[in-house]
């Protein structure tokens, strides 16, 4: 069942943090750990937000939004993934590591997608900045301030809508997640600590988490396959063993 109030709250939180990340305050509230935990608290599923936020914070630990550098959008990755995980968990019986892993894997592309959106919005902001400078030189300070405000709303709308869409997709995927066999859920549950371990190793190496999603996806897939195939491998080994 789709809970539209949760979708609306997810969009508002995602939009506010997008503004905080680029245009206002910049007090690190948009970092994955804070952003995801806040999303989980707002949507009444704090464990999902906290545990997803810890993994994604490690993924993006080395990223920094400095000057013209545009890293992957870690804020969208955190808010969108958490919103989807809460929607999955709320319609499938509760928050578990399996659903955290499933959400992280399914929405691993949010970081690069957010960076692409940032690039387009930077062009728009650049035009407004030029208008603000021209207005300030002409002595029209009120118009210059309005240009700054006009530069904020696209970030709120674009990333708020993207976060709300992730929550809606989570509700849509809930029946699929609920139908997963126990073997697949067990594999997904084991993939969570695997992803966390890989993310911690990448963060420790100081790799700036550039390929964190790829490494984590490979590790998660390997663990899922290993756990899923374990019963079959055991049966084959028993059939091939000599009888007493």
Buried (B, 14 or more C-beta within 10 A) or exposed (E): EEBEEBBEBBBBBBBBBBBBBBBBEEEEBBBBBBBBBBBBEBBEBBBBBBBBBBBBBBBBBBBEBEEEEBBBBBBBBBBBBBBBBBBBBBBBEEBBBBBBBBBBBBBBEBBBBBBEBBEEBBEEBEEBBEBBEEBBEEEEEEBBEBBBEBBBEBBBEBBBEBBBBBBBBBBBBBEEBEEBEEBBBBBBBBBBBBBBBBBBBBBEEEBBBBEBBEBBBEBBBEBBEBBBEEEEEEEEEEEEEEEE
